[in-house]
Amino acid sequence: MQTSSPKPRIGLLGTGPWAARTHAPALAAHPGVEFAGVWGRRSEAAAGLAARHGTRAYGDVDALFAACDAVACALPPDVQAPLAVRAAGAGCHLLLDKPVATSVAAAREVADAVDAAGVTAVVFCTLRFAEATAPWVAEQAAAGGWHLAEAHWLGALFGPDSTSAYAASPWRREKGALWDVGPHVLSVLLPVLGEVTGLRAVPGPGDTLHLLLRHASGAGGSVTLSLSAPAAAADAGVTLYGERGRAVMPYWGDATGAFGHAVDALLDAARTGTPHACDARFGLRLTELLAEAETQTAPVRVP
């Protein structure tokens, strides 16, 4: 949709810690957009977040869609997906969180809705937009010649003595590291090593999961994911090995800055009509891979 505002108007769906710490500050500070409003499932939280950033709280999500050119989502994935379909139908471009959904069918509905409405979607995979890591990913993808990737994301969200605000997230408790941090790692490996053509998943302690990947380039990947690591062991990294030796991904840094770059990417894709590499179809592919890994590690139920 179009409005009379001289800047694109972007609304925010969600009021939790991720929205409050990353999305809302980035939207309020972005010089190229108007932060048009906030909607949340808790009206008092939406009112508070909107007031802190000088914008309006909406009690009716469809009214927010009608007032915006685009919406950014900071919601649990299976709350995000149906609202994204509605927003696309209302003509809003979409800045989605990862994962797009936790079922392949729901993620496909989002991608199909984006295509049907002719809007643009970008999935906020942090490493693909952070100032330090985004150019590193592009550089390694262009260089090629990689034979092996070793990647890990060990979070302490559910570790001993965790005080993280995200530890109270029901969907993270249910779905674990695979769905929360798995998209980050896969969003790096796919553009660098190519499409995943084979996947094996093996569970570890707690929510820890080990993935073995075969890529279209012939390269292999090993990935360890966890949200239940001790705080002293928390770390994230990707190391590539190939014809030119070894390449180590730099520390990714600030999520708020990365989200600002994702806003830039959405604006550019909407203006040019050229899909971003992290579009809704890419989000669907990530969901397909995560769902396959989950299926391989699901307990067998005997009737």
Disulfide bonds with the S-S distance in Angstrom:
none
